[in-house]
Amino acid sequence: MFSRGLPHKARALRLAAVFSAGFAVAGCDLDWKKPSFEIPDPPKYRAAAEKPADPVPDRWADTFGSRELSALVDRALADNLDIAAAVARIEQADAQAKISSAALFPLVTMNDSSQRARSPGTASSMLPPKNSDGTYHFNGSYRSLNVLGLNASYELDFWGKNRDASSAARLLAEASRYDRAVVQIATLASLTNSYFAVLGAQDRLRIARENVRTASEVLKAIKARVAVGTASELDLAQQESVLATQRANIPTLEQQVAQTKNLIAVLVGQAPEFMDIKGGSLTRLRAPRVQPGLPSQLLLRRPDIVEAETRVAASDLSVSAARAAMFPSITLTGGYSVQAQLLKFLLRPEAVAWSYAAQLMQPITDGRNLQSQLDLQRGKYAELLQLYHKQIITAFSDVENALIAVQKNTQREGLQQAAANASRRAYNAAIKRLQEGTIDIVTLSTTQTTLFQNLDLVAQTRIARFQSLVSLYQALGGGWSDVKREIARLQERAAFSDPKGIIP
């Protein structure tokens, strides 16, 4: 009933399309049970209370209370080269989306030409006339043609092949924006961890220098005892060994501070020679309390999860496009031009030439190329779906691991500080007995070494605690709302536009 009122040629063309489609796909496997999975949604995190929470703040690095760190974050957002490369990938994806969308529009080309040609007489005459002297006379011919014309062609997207390909490319352009968010969050996390590593190494360096000063004072006291005969050369050598060990730690820590500063310079897109990072101490920073919220909230706050989901949606459309490619393609072509041998006749009505045509194309045998293309896209979809599933599970695991690390490192720092305080009391008692001349030098050496080790372990544990807070911020999708605003600004400047909106 849909063909009622249509011209005979139009009805014949539609019937031919349906017949060709049925003949072509008769040997193809178009039935497909799309793989699926249920999104895991735990009710709560094991290492946190079951209650919702606001998203991580955009400027989460500011919560640690370091002005220098905040300034470095600003420089990284402006000049980091990995972020700049991710922005360039957005531009590439936008351009690819425009390329994939071009088939939705007619192709119009201009065909203008002017030519003049000479045909030799020897090619146009087998028995030319003779001249009076008996030689042959060949007359060449000349031909001129001037053309002004337009040609147009358009493929009817009867089965949605071009539309699906365009939509898939647009979704990939959207995914590139989420990838940029992932790169930015990872960059800021790396920068913050590196800054904490600098501060922690500086704390350890101060502790090592204080240990050297303490060991030097003890060595001076032992030398005095050796001078009066109340200590032996073995006691002196034992203390010199303790002092040398503490001095040997200093170059390693100085190297760590310098090299980590160089890493920060790279993260902010600068040569190390142009950077001046003062640093300070982790003891001057504050450790924020981070509320993770519910696992269901995480699915909307991690750009890597949304990116994986977007790629699955794009792959689904690619499967549809590959399936539609098995059906006939109908192309309409037309041309309009004016042609004349002399330019002065080019614009006369008699010089008009036009043509139009409809073409139906359908591969009959292609070595199963189209079927293999469809199978390929189905395989990609199945792969991306499993990776999407894995990304969700990994995100939950990242949060759990970060929560555990924050809790345990906080406990460990408290216990380690208690151990350092006890070592300090033992050392003070040993020094008092040394002054009284009632202590064995081996006991003094042991208490010194234990104190020095515990003081250094306190600093290392503090570094781990601050870096675990960074990991928790990153696992919760830290700063993504700020990234989405930046993406919106980039979209306004981009040539590619999505009428449905790039950012959901």
Secondary structure, DSSP 8 states (H G I E B T S, - for coil): -TTTT--HHHHHHHHHHHHHHHHHGGGS--------------SS-TTS-S-------TTGGGGG--HHHHHHHHHHHHH-HHHHHHHHHHHHHHHHHHHHHGGGS-EEEEEEEEEEEEE-HHHH-SS--B-TTS-B----EEEEEEEEEEEEEEEE-TTSHHHHHHHHHHHHHHHHHHHHHHHHHHHHHHHHHHHHHHHHHHHHHHHHHHHHHHHHHHHHHHHHHHHHTSS-HHHHHHHHHHHHHHHHHHHHHHHHHHHHHHHHHHHTT--GGG-------GGGS---------HHHHTTT-HHHHHHHHHHHHHHHHHHHHHHTTS-EEEEEEEEEEEESSGGGTTSGGGEEEEEEEEEE--S--TTHHHHHHHHHHHHHHHHHHHHHHHHHHHHHHHHHHHHHHHHHHHHHHHHHHHHHHHHHHHHHHHHHHHHT-S-HHHHHHHHHHHHHHHHHHHHHHHHHHHHHHHHHHHTTTTHHHHHHHHHHHHHHSS---TT-S--
